[in-house]
Amino acid sequence: MGIFERFLSVWVGLGIVAGVLLGNLFPGLFQAMAAIEIAHVNLVVAVLIWVMIYPMMVQVDFASIRDVGKRPKGLFLTLTVNWLIKPFTMAGLGVLFFHHLFAPLVDPDSANEYIAGMILLGVAPCAAMVFIWSQLTKGDANYTLVQVSVNDLIMIFAFAPIAAFLLGATDITVPWQTLLLSVALYIVLPLAAGVMTRRTLTRQGGASRVGAFTARLKPWVMLGLVGTVVMLFGFQAETILTHPAVIGLIAIPLLIQTYGIFALAYAGARWLQLPHSIAAPACMIGTSNFFELAVAVAISLFGLHSGAALATVVGVLVEVPVMLSLVWFANRTRHWFA
């Protein structure tokens, strides 16, 4: 592992601290950056997220989909969890906590925005960081590539309808034009750019050329991740310092969702008798979120200073340490699988 993967939690933590400090020291600067937008899409955040997403998309190989019929149980598990279970349990937990359990602590408008942010996290299955989680659990790299490629293909068509359905079911107005623009901007375009880049590199030098290219881009991924975290926590700095309890309230259902989905997927992997090299990454894909997409869409739909954006930012805060704990658990229970 490189220094980026080994100290991932450290980089995110430093980005959070820097964002909160800078947001309070230079609020005018962040307000000026918040105003740089077109069609409700903040251009500063869009650039940072593209810097983070594009190198990951280069690793996606749609040619691997022809191997989809090989060992289909792992793919079946991932797709079932990602598209038939996780979005709906996330929405259910959001409603349970913010419309009922936490109702006396949060005003109704903020509660709806927090639920919206949670839904966007639940509908966005991991498409980037999962390569790191798979590597850390010694997963089958080729099979992980198949799973991610199929998930990305489904996400192009399923993300907007499922998000709109769940947001509408929770009485949240959905601007379809902005939602579809976000899908095009943060899924279709970087994915297309990644596929074209991979195809060009493969013609020039094969898989080794692709690997060398993505290795050179790793520092940019780190820069995009830390920069995005700094920006988002800077925009939310005032809310975080004046209402720190809100972070804990949002984190509780997110933690329950993450550990609960992993437990369900891990039990399913054992029941399907998957080998550990397929079971571990399959469960990681089903558990983790494409938080870059969720953050970008939340900002586009509800604004930089919204509760929805804050909820997706808390998702970033929760995901990295939680996923690392699940990596540790998966490695310690390797003997559970044949």
Salt bridges, closest charged atoms under 4 A:
GLU5 OE2 - LYS218 NZ 2.59
ASP61 OD1 - ARG198 NE 3.86
ASP67 OD1 - LYS70 NZ 3.39
ASP140 OD2 - ARG71 NH2 3.06
